């Protein structure tokens, strides 16, 4: 079944064509909205929408700071097709949108921000890939934002890679933000403790 969602996010009116079979086809997901409420975008940002679905995050960012500043990826070909259609529908056809399983088919780098509402899997393999490979695609000072329901694993993983994390609770979700402060993964400090 096809859907047409109308949404106003950060004062921007948007429309999204969706279909059953993609994530949250009837409305923009509450977790995604929670994450977006915690992020401000500015000229000069280069943003990756990782696991873009039908495009809500990346298209909003393109409307705010320009389509040349946004890259969107998803492994689902239906989601990628819908994201491309929705970019045109919302007047930002210049976004780079690619089908990629995480970072496997994506060569782009130098992001100031990576935003993701990672798929919920019990083994966390997708999230581990997103965090470990995402770190390497960020510029120094770049930030990774994740919105999740299960806080502890993500908190620990982000701390182990980035060295620290900020956590906000918004509308029943956890929004985690980790900043890249060095070129290498965080190291354990004295006594094996990591700073948070």
C-alpha positions, 0 to 999 in steps of 0.5 A: 500500500502506498502512503503520502505523509505530510510533516512539519519538522523544524519549521519545514513543510515536507511530503514523503511518498512511502510504501508498506515494506519500508520502516515507519511507512504511515508517519515519520518515526518518533525516534527520528523526530526525537533525534532531529530535535537535538541537532542543529544544522549550519552552513558548512556542515556535511551530513550523512543520513545513514540508513536513510529509509524513505529520506526524512532526515536527509531531505530535511537537512538538504532543505535547511543547508542545501542538497550538495551538503547531504549524502543518504544511504540505505541497503534497501533498494525500495527505500533508496528509490523512495528517497530519490523520489522524495528528494525530487518531490521536496525540491532537493533533487541534488542529494547524493543517494546510494544503495549501500549496506552501511558503508560497504558501497560508499566512498564519501568521507569528510562528514561533520555529522552522521545521523542514524536511527539504526535497525534494532537487531539483537546481535548489534552487528549493524550498529557496530559497523555503523559506529566503527566505520562511521568514526573513520568517515567523520572529520575531527570535531565531527559528531555521530548522532544515534537514536535508540531504545536500548541505551547501555550497549550503544553508550558503551560502544560509543565510549569505546570508539569515541572516548565519550558520549552525551545522552539525552532522553526525548519522548521515550528514546535515547539520543546519543551524540559522540564527537570525534576528538582524535584520529584513532579509536579511544584508548583505555585510561589508567585502570582500564576505565574510559571517560564518559 
